[in-house]
Amino acid sequence: KTLCTLIFFPLILHHNMKRPPLLPIIIGTGFGSGFWPWGPGTAGALLATVMWSVLSFFLSSFTLFFVTLALVIVLTALGTWATHRLMPLWGDGPSRVVADEMVGVWIPLLACPTLSEGGAAWGYCIAAFVLFRLFDIFKPLGIRKIDNMKGAFYVMADDILAGIYSLIIIIAARWAI
């Protein structure tokens, strides 16, 4: 009996373990970028920046603004839902969930010119990415307080605030220059 238990218990345990549902994994991990082992948040933000960069070559500034705003709104809702579904299986604030970083970096990109305009556009795009990541990593000005709150919405909210702070700096820089 003991030998059978040693052999079959791990198999039974594995069979009964819940597997995360596929759609929340795809959304929450930013199409898998959250599985990057060295800085999944940076990988998610970089993927979102690349996605925005590609769109910026094909869309006018006006259209790009509204497409980016729609992405922020839709992925905030879907990311909150996906995080809520994944937290029971992956724990509070799972590092593999990077939908929040994608939303966060798109917020300062709202104020950036399209890359097809050339000139300083690339600089603004890179600055939006770097500023967002700095705010996200160091969590100043109330971001850490939100980060310490429990729940799927707060996983998203701290990155939204980091994105808003980055947006303010990008707007001020564009105004000053």
N, C-alpha and C positions, 0 to 999 in steps of 0.2 A: 504494500500500500504506500509506503514512504517513497519508494523508487518511482512509482507511477505519479505521485504528487510532485516530486522534483522535476519529472520530465514534462508533465502535462500542465501544471499550474501556470508556468510562464506563457504557454501557448493560449490557455484560456484567458489569462489576464490581458494578453495582447489583443485577442479577438474582441474582448469586451471594452477595450479602451476606446473612447470617443475620438473620432477623426474630425478635424476641423472641416467645415463645409467649403467647397471649392470657390464659390463666388466671393465670400468674405475674404478668403485668402488672396485671391487675385486683386481685389480692391484694396484691402488693408495693406498688403505688402507692396503696393505700387507696381503691379504687374511682375512681381518677384524681386524687385530691386531691394526689398527689405531683407532678403536672404543673403545679401552681400556681407561677408564676415568681417570686413574692416570698415566700420562706419556705415551701417545701413541707413542712418538718417541722411548722411551726406550723399549716399547713392540715390536715395529717393528724391532729394532736392535737385541733384544733378540731372536725373532723368526728366524731372518736371521742367527744368531750365532748358534742356535740349528740345523737349517737346514744344515749348513756347518759342524757342529760337527757330525751329523749322516752320512753325505757323507764321512767324513774323516775316518770312520771306514770301509768303503767298497771300497774306491778308493786308489790307490797309490798316493804318493806325487805329482808325475808328472801329473797324470790324474786329481787329485784334483785341482791343480793349473789352468789347462786349463778349467776345468768345472767352477771354481769360476770366472775366467776371462770372460768366456762366460756369466755367470749370471750377472756380472757387466755391460757388454756391452748391453745385451738384456734388462735388467731391467732399465738401464738408458734411453734407447730409449722408452720402453713401459711406464715407469714412467713419462717421460716428456709428452708423448701423453695423458696419463690418467690425469695428473695434469692439462694440458691444457683444457681437457674436463670438469673437475670438478671445476676449478676456477670460471667460470661464476655463478655457483650455490652455491659454498661454500666460495668464496672470495679468495683474494690473500694469498698465503702461508697457506692453510688450515691445521690445526694441525692433522686432521684425515688422511692426506696423509703422509704415512710413507715409500713409496717405496724408497725415498731418503735416509732414515736411513738404509734401508736394503742394498742398494748399498754401502753406506758409510762404513758400518762395514765389508762388504766383502772385501774391498780394503786392509786393514791391515791383514786380514786373508789370503791373498795371500802369505804372508811371513811366515806363521805359519806351523810348522810340523803337520802331521796328528796325530790325537789323538790315533790312534792304535799304534803309536811308543812309547807311554808312556813317562815316564820321565817328562821333563819340558814342554811337549806339551800343557798340560792343562793350565799351567801358561801363555804361550804365547797367547793362545786362550782367556783367561780371560783378559789379558793385552790389547789385540786388542780391545775387547769390551769396556773396561773401558776408554782407551785412546781415542777411537773414541767418546764416549759419552761426555767426558770432553771437547774435541775440539768442538763438536757440541753444547754443552750447553754454554760454555764461549765465543766461537767464536773469538779467537785471530788471529793475523797474516793475516789479510785481509779477514777472513771468514765472519765477520760481514758486511763488505762492499758488498760482493757478496750477502749476505742474504737480504740486503736492496734493492737490484735491483728487478725490477718487471718482471714477466714472468715465465712460467712453467720451462724453462731450468734453471733459477737461483734458483728455489726451489730445484732442484737436485744438482746444481753446488756447493753450499756452503757445502753440505755434502760430495761431492766428494773431495773437498779440505781438509776437516776435516779427511777424510779417507786417503788421501795421506800423510798428516802430521803424522798420526798414523802409517802408513806403514813405513815411514822413521825411526821412533823411534823403531819399531819392528825389522827392518833390522839391525839397529845399535846395538840393544841389542843382537841379535843373533850373529852378528859378534864379539862383545866384549866378549861374553860368549863362 
